[in-house]
Amino acid sequence: MDTAIALDMLRVFALLAACRQYPDSMGYGKQFEAMVRAWRSGAEASERKETL
């Protein structure tokens, strides 16, 4: 990745680190749950591929 993208990613991580609230306390509970479900199902599929 180029430097500009890497710096943007660092900015996002810094913002997340400074945030002391969970997504559900800001009204994003359902969206966050959907994102976690999608991520976990992708991770599980990836793990199954590795074991085959």
CHARMM-style PDB file with segment names, atoms N, HN, CA, C and O in Angstrom:
ATOM      1  N   MET     1       0.837  -1.170   0.000  1.00  0.00      PROA
ATOM      2  CA  MET     1       0.000   0.000   0.000  1.00  0.00      PROA
ATOM      3  C   MET     1       0.883   1.236   0.000  1.00  0.00      PROA
ATOM      4  O   MET     1       2.033   1.199   0.439  1.00  0.00      PROA
ATOM      5  N   ASP     2       0.331   2.320  -0.496  1.00  0.00      PROA
ATOM      6  HN  ASP     2      -0.603   2.350  -0.852  1.00  0.00      PROA
ATOM      7  CA  ASP     2       1.161   3.528  -0.554  1.00  0.00      PROA
ATOM      8  C   ASP     2       1.115   4.284   0.778  1.00  0.00      PROA
ATOM      9  O   ASP     2       0.313   3.968   1.657  1.00  0.00      PROA
ATOM     10  N   THR     3       1.957   5.250   0.907  1.00  0.00      PROA
ATOM     11  HN  THR     3       2.609   5.507   0.193  1.00  0.00      PROA
ATOM     12  CA  THR     3       2.111   5.988   2.162  1.00  0.00      PROA
ATOM     13  C   THR     3       0.829   6.702   2.576  1.00  0.00      PROA
ATOM     14  O   THR     3       0.496   6.721   3.761  1.00  0.00      PROA
ATOM     15  N   ALA     4       0.108   7.287   1.630  1.00  0.00      PROA
ATOM     16  HN  ALA     4       0.379   7.272   0.667  1.00  0.00      PROA
ATOM     17  CA  ALA     4      -1.116   8.017   1.963  1.00  0.00      PROA
ATOM     18  C   ALA     4      -2.162   7.092   2.587  1.00  0.00      PROA
ATOM     19  O   ALA     4      -2.824   7.457   3.559  1.00  0.00      PROA
ATOM     20  N   ILE     5      -2.303   5.902   2.023  1.00  0.00      PROA
ATOM     21  HN  ILE     5      -1.766   5.606   1.233  1.00  0.00      PROA
ATOM     22  CA  ILE     5      -3.273   4.952   2.579  1.00  0.00      PROA
ATOM     23  C   ILE     5      -2.832   4.497   3.966  1.00  0.00      PROA
ATOM     24  O   ILE     5      -3.655   4.402   4.877  1.00  0.00      PROA
ATOM     25  N   ALA     6      -1.550   4.216   4.132  1.00  0.00      PROA
ATOM     26  HN  ALA     6      -0.882   4.293   3.391  1.00  0.00      PROA
ATOM     27  CA  ALA     6      -1.041   3.796   5.436  1.00  0.00      PROA
ATOM     28  C   ALA     6      -1.276   4.870   6.492  1.00  0.00      PROA
ATOM     29  O   ALA     6      -1.646   4.556   7.624  1.00  0.00      PROA
ATOM     30  N   LEU     7      -1.063   6.126   6.134  1.00  0.00      PROA
ATOM     31  HN  LEU     7      -0.762   6.380   5.215  1.00  0.00      PROA
ATOM     32  CA  LEU     7      -1.300   7.216   7.083  1.00  0.00      PROA
ATOM     33  C   LEU     7      -2.779   7.344   7.428  1.00  0.00      PROA
ATOM     34  O   LEU     7      -3.128   7.601   8.580  1.00  0.00      PROA
ATOM     35  N   ASP     8      -3.650   7.168   6.437  1.00  0.00      PROA
ATOM     36  HN  ASP     8      -3.367   6.960   5.501  1.00  0.00      PROA
ATOM     37  CA  ASP     8      -5.092   7.189   6.710  1.00  0.00      PROA
ATOM     38  C   ASP     8      -5.485   6.071   7.661  1.00  0.00      PROA
ATOM     39  O   ASP     8      -6.295   6.273   8.566  1.00  0.00      PROA
ATOM     40  N   MET     9      -4.913   4.897   7.456  1.00  0.00      PROA
ATOM     41  HN  MET     9      -4.255   4.733   6.721  1.00  0.00      PROA
ATOM     42  CA  MET     9      -5.208   3.776   8.350  1.00  0.00      PROA
ATOM     43  C   MET     9      -4.750   4.076   9.775  1.00  0.00      PROA
ATOM     44  O   MET     9      -5.454   3.767  10.736  1.00  0.00      PROA
ATOM     45  N   LEU    10      -3.582   4.672   9.906  1.00  0.00      PROA
ATOM     46  HN  LEU    10      -3.010   4.923   9.125  1.00  0.00      PROA
ATOM     47  CA  LEU    10      -3.097   5.037  11.237  1.00  0.00      PROA
ATOM     48  C   LEU    10      -4.016   6.047  11.907  1.00  0.00      PROA
ATOM     49  O   LEU    10      -4.266   5.969  13.110  1.00  0.00      PROA
ATOM     50  N   ARG    11      -4.518   6.994  11.123  1.00  0.00      PROA
ATOM     51  HN  ARG    11      -4.315   7.058  10.146  1.00  0.00      PROA
ATOM     52  CA  ARG    11      -5.453   7.982  11.684  1.00  0.00      PROA
ATOM     53  C   ARG    11      -6.716   7.313  12.194  1.00  0.00      PROA
ATOM     54  O   ARG    11      -7.210   7.647  13.270  1.00  0.00      PROA
ATOM     55  N   VAL    12      -7.238   6.370  11.423  1.00  0.00      PROA
ATOM     56  HN  VAL    12      -6.836   6.098  10.548  1.00  0.00      PROA
ATOM     57  CA  VAL    12      -8.451   5.649  11.842  1.00  0.00      PROA
ATOM     58  C   VAL    12      -8.174   4.865  13.115  1.00  0.00      PROA
ATOM     59  O   VAL    12      -8.984   4.890  14.042  1.00  0.00      PROA
ATOM     60  N   PHE    13      -7.046   4.172  13.175  1.00  0.00      PROA
ATOM     61  HN  PHE    13      -6.388   4.152  12.422  1.00  0.00      PROA
ATOM     62  CA  PHE    13      -6.716   3.410  14.378  1.00  0.00      PROA
ATOM     63  C   PHE    13      -6.555   4.328  15.584  1.00  0.00      PROA
ATOM     64  O   PHE    13      -6.969   3.970  16.686  1.00  0.00      PROA
ATOM     65  N   ALA    14      -5.967   5.492  15.396  1.00  0.00      PROA
ATOM     66  HN  ALA    14      -5.631   5.783  14.500  1.00  0.00      PROA
ATOM     67  CA  ALA    14      -5.813   6.448  16.497  1.00  0.00      PROA
ATOM     68  C   ALA    14      -7.171   6.936  16.976  1.00  0.00      PROA
ATOM     69  O   ALA    14      -7.395   7.068  18.180  1.00  0.00      PROA
ATOM     70  N   LEU    15      -8.079   7.206  16.045  1.00  0.00      PROA
ATOM     71  HN  LEU    15      -7.898   7.098  15.067  1.00  0.00      PROA
ATOM     72  CA  LEU    15      -9.431   7.620  16.433  1.00  0.00      PROA
ATOM     73  C   LEU    15     -10.140   6.523  17.206  1.00  0.00      PROA
ATOM     74  O   LEU    15     -10.816   6.791  18.199  1.00  0.00      PROA
ATOM     75  N   LEU    16      -9.986   5.291  16.750  1.00  0.00      PROA
ATOM     76  HN  LEU    16      -9.437   5.073  15.943  1.00  0.00      PROA
ATOM     77  CA  LEU    16     -10.618   4.172  17.452  1.00  0.00      PROA
ATOM     78  C   LEU    16     -10.044   4.000  18.853  1.00  0.00      PROA
ATOM     79  O   LEU    16     -10.780   3.723  19.800  1.00  0.00      PROA
ATOM     80  N   ALA    17      -8.750   4.163  18.980  1.00  0.00      PROA
ATOM     81  HN  ALA    17      -8.152   4.388  18.210  1.00  0.00      PROA
ATOM     82  CA  ALA    17      -8.118   4.022  20.288  1.00  0.00      PROA
ATOM     83  C   ALA    17      -8.585   5.098  21.257  1.00  0.00      PROA
ATOM     84  O   ALA    17      -8.669   4.859  22.462  1.00  0.00      PROA
ATOM     85  N   ALA    18      -8.887   6.280  20.736  1.00  0.00      PROA
ATOM     86  HN  ALA    18      -8.819   6.475  19.758  1.00  0.00      PROA
ATOM     87  CA  ALA    18      -9.318   7.385  21.597  1.00  0.00      PROA
ATOM     88  C   ALA    18     -10.797   7.292  21.964  1.00  0.00      PROA
ATOM     89  O   ALA    18     -11.239   7.933  22.918  1.00  0.00      PROA
ATOM     90  N   CYS    19     -11.554   6.508  21.223  1.00  0.00      PROA
ATOM     91  HN  CYS    19     -11.194   5.987  20.449  1.00  0.00      PROA
ATOM     92  CA  CYS    19     -12.986   6.376  21.459  1.00  0.00      PROA
ATOM     93  C   CYS    19     -13.222   5.427  22.630  1.00  0.00      PROA
ATOM     94  O   CYS    19     -12.788   4.275  22.596  1.00  0.00      PROA
ATOM     95  N   ARG    20     -13.887   5.895  23.632  1.00  0.00      PROA
ATOM     96  HN  ARG    20     -14.240   6.830  23.659  1.00  0.00      PROA
ATOM     97  CA  ARG    20     -14.135   5.074  24.822  1.00  0.00      PROA
ATOM     98  C   ARG    20     -15.585   4.605  24.901  1.00  0.00      PROA
ATOM     99  O   ARG    20     -16.096   4.344  25.990  1.00  0.00      PROA
ATOM    100  N   GLN    21     -16.238   4.499  23.762  1.00  0.00      PROA
ATOM    101  HN  GLN    21     -15.822   4.711  22.878  1.00  0.00      PROA
ATOM    102  CA  GLN    21     -17.616   4.033  23.724  1.00  0.00      PROA
ATOM    103  C   GLN    21     -17.717   2.845  22.781  1.00  0.00      PROA
ATOM    104  O   GLN    21     -16.987   2.744  21.795  1.00  0.00      PROA
ATOM    105  N   TYR    22     -18.625   1.964  23.103  1.00  0.00      PROA
ATOM    106  HN  TYR    22     -19.219   2.046  23.904  1.00  0.00      PROA
ATOM    107  CA  TYR    22     -18.880   0.830  22.227  1.00  0.00      PROA
ATOM    108  C   TYR    22     -19.901   1.228  21.176  1.00  0.00      PROA
ATOM    109  O   TYR    22     -20.713   2.122  21.418  1.00  0.00      PROA
ATOM    110  N   PRO    23     -19.879   0.581  20.003  1.00  0.00      PROA
ATOM    111  CA  PRO    23     -20.795   0.960  18.918  1.00  0.00      PROA
ATOM    112  C   PRO    23     -22.263   0.925  19.334  1.00  0.00      PROA
ATOM    113  O   PRO    23     -23.048   1.764  18.892  1.00  0.00      PROA
ATOM    114  N   ASP    24     -22.643  -0.036  20.181  1.00  0.00      PROA
ATOM    115  HN  ASP    24     -22.004  -0.716  20.541  1.00  0.00      PROA
ATOM    116  CA  ASP    24     -24.049  -0.110  20.571  1.00  0.00      PROA
ATOM    117  C   ASP    24     -24.491   1.076  21.426  1.00  0.00      PROA
ATOM    118  O   ASP    24     -25.669   1.434  21.418  1.00  0.00      PROA
ATOM    119  N   SER    25     -23.573   1.683  22.155  1.00  0.00      PROA
ATOM    120  HN  SER    25     -22.616   1.392  22.162  1.00  0.00      PROA
ATOM    121  CA  SER    25     -23.935   2.849  22.972  1.00  0.00      PROA
ATOM    122  C   SER    25     -24.103   4.103  22.115  1.00  0.00      PROA
ATOM    123  O   SER    25     -24.620   5.118  22.583  1.00  0.00      PROA
ATOM    124  N   MET    26     -23.659   4.025  20.849  1.00  0.00      PROA
ATOM    125  HN  MET    26     -23.239   3.201  20.470  1.00  0.00      PROA
ATOM    126  CA  MET    26     -23.798   5.159  19.934  1.00  0.00      PROA
ATOM    127  C   MET    26     -24.899   4.920  18.900  1.00  0.00      PROA
ATOM    128  O   MET    26     -25.042   5.689  17.950  1.00  0.00      PROA
ATOM    129  N   GLY    27     -25.683   3.839  19.092  1.00  0.00      PROA
ATOM    130  HN  GLY    27     -25.567   3.214  19.864  1.00  0.00      PROA
ATOM    131  CA  GLY    27     -26.790   3.562  18.191  1.00  0.00      PROA
ATOM    132  C   GLY    27     -26.449   2.689  16.997  1.00  0.00      PROA
ATOM    133  O   GLY    27     -27.245   2.573  16.066  1.00  0.00      PROA
ATOM    134  N   TYR    28     -25.274   2.073  17.015  1.00  0.00      PROA
ATOM    135  HN  TYR    28     -24.627   2.167  17.772  1.00  0.00      PROA
ATOM    136  CA  TYR    28     -24.843   1.244  15.889  1.00  0.00      PROA
ATOM    137  C   TYR    28     -24.785  -0.242  16.250  1.00  0.00      PROA
ATOM    138  O   TYR    28     -24.069  -1.007  15.605  1.00  0.00      PROA
ATOM    139  N   GLY    29     -25.519  -0.644  17.253  1.00  0.00      PROA
ATOM    140  HN  GLY    29     -26.101  -0.023  17.776  1.00  0.00      PROA
ATOM    141  CA  GLY    29     -25.456  -2.026  17.727  1.00  0.00      PROA
ATOM    142  C   GLY    29     -25.764  -3.050  16.660  1.00  0.00      PROA
ATOM    143  O   GLY    29     -24.997  -3.993  16.470  1.00  0.00      PROA
ATOM    144  N   LYS    30     -26.880  -2.882  15.957  1.00  0.00      PROA
ATOM    145  HN  LYS    30     -27.503  -2.116  16.112  1.00  0.00      PROA
ATOM    146  CA  LYS    30     -27.278  -3.875  14.954  1.00  0.00      PROA
ATOM    147  C   LYS    30     -26.293  -3.922  13.793  1.00  0.00      PROA
ATOM    148  O   LYS    30     -25.963  -5.002  13.304  1.00  0.00      PROA
ATOM    149  N   GLN    31     -25.825  -2.771  13.354  1.00  0.00      PROA
ATOM    150  HN  GLN    31     -26.093  -1.893  13.752  1.00  0.00      PROA
ATOM    151  CA  GLN    31     -24.864  -2.736  12.258  1.00  0.00      PROA
ATOM    152  C   GLN    31     -23.542  -3.391  12.669  1.00  0.00      PROA
ATOM    153  O   GLN    31     -22.925  -4.110  11.882  1.00  0.00      PROA
ATOM    154  N   PHE    32     -23.121  -3.137  13.894  1.00  0.00      PROA
ATOM    155  HN  PHE    32     -23.622  -2.553  14.533  1.00  0.00      PROA
ATOM    156  CA  PHE    32     -21.876  -3.709  14.378  1.00  0.00      PROA
ATOM    157  C   PHE    32     -21.999  -5.224  14.501  1.00  0.00      PROA
ATOM    158  O   PHE    32     -21.076  -5.954  14.138  1.00  0.00      PROA
ATOM    159  N   GLU    33     -23.141  -5.702  15.012  1.00  0.00      PROA
ATOM    160  HN  GLU    33     -23.891  -5.109  15.307  1.00  0.00      PROA
ATOM    161  CA  GLU    33     -23.361  -7.135  15.124  1.00  0.00      PROA
ATOM    162  C   GLU    33     -23.318  -7.799  13.745  1.00  0.00      PROA
ATOM    163  O   GLU    33     -22.739  -8.876  13.595  1.00  0.00      PROA
ATOM    164  N   ALA    34     -23.924  -7.166  12.742  1.00  0.00      PROA
ATOM    165  HN  ALA    34     -24.394  -6.292  12.864  1.00  0.00      PROA
ATOM    166  CA  ALA    34     -23.914  -7.712  11.383  1.00  0.00      PROA
ATOM    167  C   ALA    34     -22.488  -7.770  10.839  1.00  0.00      PROA
ATOM    168  O   ALA    34     -22.110  -8.739  10.181  1.00  0.00      PROA
ATOM    169  N   MET    35     -21.709  -6.746  11.110  1.00  0.00      PROA
ATOM    170  HN  MET    35     -22.016  -5.959  11.644  1.00  0.00      PROA
ATOM    171  CA  MET    35     -20.330  -6.711  10.636  1.00  0.00      PROA
ATOM    172  C   MET    35     -19.513  -7.831  11.297  1.00  0.00      PROA
ATOM    173  O   MET    35     -18.718  -8.495  10.632  1.00  0.00      PROA
ATOM    174  N   VAL    36     -19.709  -8.034  12.589  1.00  0.00      PROA
ATOM    175  HN  VAL    36     -20.355  -7.494  13.129  1.00  0.00      PROA
ATOM    176  CA  VAL    36     -18.979  -9.082  13.301  1.00  0.00      PROA
ATOM    177  C   VAL    36     -19.388 -10.456  12.787  1.00  0.00      PROA
ATOM    178  O   VAL    36     -18.536 -11.324  12.592  1.00  0.00      PROA
ATOM    179  N   ARG    37     -20.692 -10.663  12.564  1.00  0.00      PROA
ATOM    180  HN  ARG    37     -21.384  -9.958  12.721  1.00  0.00      PROA
ATOM    181  CA  ARG    37     -21.156 -11.948  12.021  1.00  0.00      PROA
ATOM    182  C   ARG    37     -20.524 -12.225  10.656  1.00  0.00      PROA
ATOM    183  O   ARG    37     -20.071 -13.338  10.389  1.00  0.00      PROA
ATOM    184  N   ALA    38     -20.499 -11.213   9.803  1.00  0.00      PROA
ATOM    185  HN  ALA    38     -20.868 -10.309  10.020  1.00  0.00      PROA
ATOM    186  CA  ALA    38     -19.912 -11.377   8.465  1.00  0.00      PROA
ATOM    187  C   ALA    38     -18.424 -11.681   8.568  1.00  0.00      PROA
ATOM    188  O   ALA    38     -17.919 -12.541   7.846  1.00  0.00      PROA
ATOM    189  N   TRP    39     -17.721 -10.995   9.446  1.00  0.00      PROA
ATOM    190  HN  TRP    39     -18.131 -10.296  10.032  1.00  0.00      PROA
ATOM    191  CA  TRP    39     -16.292 -11.214   9.610  1.00  0.00      PROA
ATOM    192  C   TRP    39     -16.023 -12.620  10.136  1.00  0.00      PROA
ATOM    193  O   TRP    39     -15.135 -13.318   9.647  1.00  0.00      PROA
ATOM    194  N   ARG    40     -16.807 -13.030  11.145  1.00  0.00      PROA
ATOM    195  HN  ARG    40     -17.529 -12.462  11.543  1.00  0.00      PROA
ATOM    196  CA  ARG    40     -16.595 -14.362  11.717  1.00  0.00      PROA
ATOM    197  C   ARG    40     -16.884 -15.456  10.710  1.00  0.00      PROA
ATOM    198  O   ARG    40     -16.146 -16.440  10.646  1.00  0.00      PROA
ATOM    199  N   SER    41     -17.943 -15.310   9.919  1.00  0.00      PROA
ATOM    200  HN  SER    41     -18.542 -14.511   9.971  1.00  0.00      PROA
ATOM    201  CA  SER    41     -18.262 -16.353   8.940  1.00  0.00      PROA
ATOM    202  C   SER    41     -17.157 -16.427   7.883  1.00  0.00      PROA
ATOM    203  O   SER    41     -16.837 -17.517   7.410  1.00  0.00      PROA
ATOM    204  N   GLY    42     -16.580 -15.309   7.513  1.00  0.00      PROA
ATOM    205  HN  GLY    42     -16.840 -14.423   7.898  1.00  0.00      PROA
ATOM    206  CA  GLY    42     -15.458 -15.302   6.575  1.00  0.00      PROA
ATOM    207  C   GLY    42     -14.222 -15.951   7.176  1.00  0.00      PROA
ATOM    208  O   GLY    42     -13.506 -16.683   6.493  1.00  0.00      PROA
ATOM    209  N   ALA    43     -13.972 -15.686   8.443  1.00  0.00      PROA
ATOM    210  HN  ALA    43     -14.554 -15.091   8.997  1.00  0.00      PROA
ATOM    211  CA  ALA    43     -12.817 -16.272   9.122  1.00  0.00      PROA
ATOM    212  C   ALA    43     -12.984 -17.775   9.254  1.00  0.00      PROA
ATOM    213  O   ALA    43     -12.025 -18.529   9.084  1.00  0.00      PROA
ATOM    214  N   GLU    44     -14.209 -18.216   9.558  1.00  0.00      PROA
ATOM    215  HN  GLU    44     -14.988 -17.603   9.696  1.00  0.00      PROA
ATOM    216  CA  GLU    44     -14.464 -19.651   9.689  1.00  0.00      PROA
ATOM    217  C   GLU    44     -14.291 -20.348   8.349  1.00  0.00      PROA
ATOM    218  O   GLU    44     -13.726 -21.440   8.288  1.00  0.00      PROA
ATOM    219  N   ALA    45     -14.766 -19.735   7.282  1.00  0.00      PROA
ATOM    220  HN  ALA    45     -15.225 -18.848   7.331  1.00  0.00      PROA
ATOM    221  CA  ALA    45     -14.616 -20.316   5.940  1.00  0.00      PROA
ATOM    222  C   ALA    45     -13.139 -20.407   5.578  1.00  0.00      PROA
ATOM    223  O   ALA    45     -12.701 -21.391   4.982  1.00  0.00      PROA
ATOM    224  N   SER    46     -12.386 -19.400   5.931  1.00  0.00      PROA
ATOM    225  HN  SER    46     -12.742 -18.600   6.416  1.00  0.00      PROA
ATOM    226  CA  SER    46     -10.951 -19.390   5.656  1.00  0.00      PROA
ATOM    227  C   SER    46     -10.246 -20.500   6.423  1.00  0.00      PROA
ATOM    228  O   SER    46      -9.357 -21.158   5.882  1.00  0.00      PROA
ATOM    229  N   GLU    47     -10.629 -20.713   7.668  1.00  0.00      PROA
ATOM    230  HN  GLU    47     -11.351 -20.178   8.108  1.00  0.00      PROA
ATOM    231  CA  GLU    47     -10.019 -21.766   8.479  1.00  0.00      PROA
ATOM    232  C   GLU    47     -10.338 -23.143   7.908  1.00  0.00      PROA
ATOM    233  O   GLU    47      -9.487 -24.033   7.918  1.00  0.00      PROA
ATOM    234  N   ARG    48     -11.563 -23.323   7.411  1.00  0.00      PROA
ATOM    235  HN  ARG    48     -12.254 -22.601   7.403  1.00  0.00      PROA
ATOM    236  CA  ARG    48     -11.939 -24.609   6.826  1.00  0.00      PROA
ATOM    237  C   ARG    48     -11.105 -24.896   5.577  1.00  0.00      PROA
ATOM    238  O   ARG    48     -10.711 -26.040   5.348  1.00  0.00      PROA
ATOM    239  N   LYS    49     -10.837 -23.887   4.784  1.00  0.00      PROA
ATOM    240  HN  LYS    49     -11.157 -22.958   4.971  1.00  0.00      PROA
ATOM    241  CA  LYS    49     -10.016 -24.064   3.585  1.00  0.00      PROA
ATOM    242  C   LYS    49      -8.606 -24.493   3.946  1.00  0.00      PROA
ATOM    243  O   LYS    49      -8.003 -25.323   3.266  1.00  0.00      PROA
ATOM    244  N   GLU    50      -8.082 -23.915   5.031  1.00  0.00      PROA
ATOM    245  HN  GLU    50      -8.571 -23.240   5.583  1.00  0.00      PROA
ATOM    246  CA  GLU    50      -6.721 -24.228   5.449  1.00  0.00      PROA
ATOM    247  C   GLU    50      -6.597 -25.658   5.941  1.00  0.00      PROA
ATOM    248  O   GLU    50      -5.534 -26.261   5.798  1.00  0.00      PROA
ATOM    249  N   THR    51      -7.656 -26.219   6.518  1.00  0.00      PROA
ATOM    250  HN  THR    51      -8.519 -25.728   6.634  1.00  0.00      PROA
ATOM    251  CA  THR    51      -7.581 -27.572   7.067  1.00  0.00      PROA
ATOM    252  C   THR    51      -7.816 -28.631   6.007  1.00  0.00      PROA
ATOM    253  O   THR    51      -7.574 -29.814   6.249  1.00  0.00      PROA
ATOM    254  N   LEU    52      -8.291 -28.219   4.824  1.00  0.00      PROA
ATOM    255  HN  LEU    52      -8.487 -27.258   4.628  1.00  0.00      PROA
ATOM    256  CA  LEU    52      -8.547 -29.204   3.773  1.00  0.00      PROA
ATOM    257  C   LEU    52      -7.317 -29.574   3.017  1.00  0.00      PROA
ATOM    258  OT1 LEU    52      -7.379 -30.393   2.101  1.00  0.00      PROA
TER     259      LEU     52
END
